[in-house]
Amino acid sequence: MFEDAPVSTQRGTATWYDVPQGSLAKRRAPDEFTAAHDRLPIGSYVRVTDEENGRSVIVRITDRGLGKKRGIDLCKEAAEVIGLVSEGVAKVRIDVLKERTP
């Protein structure tokens, strides 16, 4: 699926948002988690790890952030995996992943 070592790592904050119904077409699969980021290439995969609780989730960048330079905006389902929904914002590590070639 992905290489073990990340291509690069960033630190920042994460928030979450509800994906509008019209945006669901951006997902490759119904269970795929998506996110928005200001600078990472659309289509790239990242592992987002909550630095406080250690929980992580892999998401695909499908959109641009809102220009708030906070780091990353996760879809609500991804935020639920790392326990971010109730907190609203968290300090995270963002590891850019490289897909393995067969």
C-alpha positions in Angstrom: 0.0 0.0 0.0 2.4 2.7 1.2 6.2 2.9 1.9 7.1 2.6 5.6 9.2 5.8 5.7 7.4 9.1 5.0 8.6 11.2 2.1 8.4 14.3 4.4 6.9 15.3 7.7 5.2 18.5 8.9 3.7 19.6 12.2 0.7 21.8 12.5 -2.9 21.8 13.7 -5.9 19.9 12.3 -9.6 20.7 12.3 -12.5 18.9 10.7 -15.4 19.6 8.3 -18.4 17.8 7.0 -17.9 16.9 3.3 -20.7 18.4 1.2 -22.8 15.8 -0.6 -21.6 17.1 -4.0 -18.0 16.5 -3.0 -18.4 12.8 -2.4 -17.5 12.2 -6.1 -13.9 13.2 -5.2 -13.5 10.0 -3.2 -12.1 7.0 -5.0 -14.1 4.7 -2.7 -17.0 5.2 -0.3 -14.8 4.4 2.7 -11.9 6.7 1.6 -11.0 9.5 4.0 -10.2 12.9 2.5 -8.7 16.2 3.6 -7.9 19.7 2.5 -4.4 21.2 2.7 -3.0 24.5 1.4 0.2 23.3 -0.2 0.3 19.5 -0.6 -0.4 18.2 -4.1 -4.0 17.2 -4.8 -4.1 13.3 -4.8 -1.3 12.9 -2.3 -1.8 10.6 0.7 -0.8 11.6 4.2 -0.8 9.9 7.6 -2.2 12.4 10.2 -1.2 11.6 13.9 -2.7 13.3 16.9 0.4 14.2 18.9 -1.5 14.0 22.2 -3.2 10.6 21.9 -1.0 8.9 19.2 -4.0 7.9 17.1 -3.5 8.2 13.3 -5.4 8.0 10.1 -4.5 8.0 6.4 -6.3 10.5 4.2 -6.0 11.7 0.5 -5.7 15.4 -0.2 -8.7 16.3 -2.4 -9.1 20.0 -1.8 -7.4 23.2 -0.7 -7.6 24.5 2.8 -9.4 27.7 3.7 -6.2 29.7 3.8 -6.1 29.7 7.6 -2.6 28.1 7.6 -3.6 25.8 10.3 -2.2 22.7 8.8 -4.9 20.3 7.6 -8.7 20.0 7.5 -9.9 16.4 7.9 -13.3 15.0 6.7 -15.4 14.3 9.8 -15.0 10.5 9.4 -11.2 10.8 9.5 -11.4 13.2 12.5 -13.6 10.6 14.3 -10.8 8.0 13.9 -8.2 10.1 15.7 -10.7 11.5 18.3 -10.7 15.1 16.9 -14.4 15.7 16.6 -15.1 16.5 20.2 -11.9 18.6 20.6 -12.4 20.5 17.3 -8.7 21.2 16.9 -5.5 19.2 17.6 -1.8 19.4 17.2 -0.8 16.8 14.6 2.1 15.3 12.7 1.5 15.1 9.0 3.6 12.4 7.2 3.5 12.5 3.4 3.4 8.9 2.1 4.6 7.3 -1.1 2.5 4.6 -2.6 4.2 1.3 -3.2 4.5 0.2 -6.8 3.7 -3.4 -7.5 
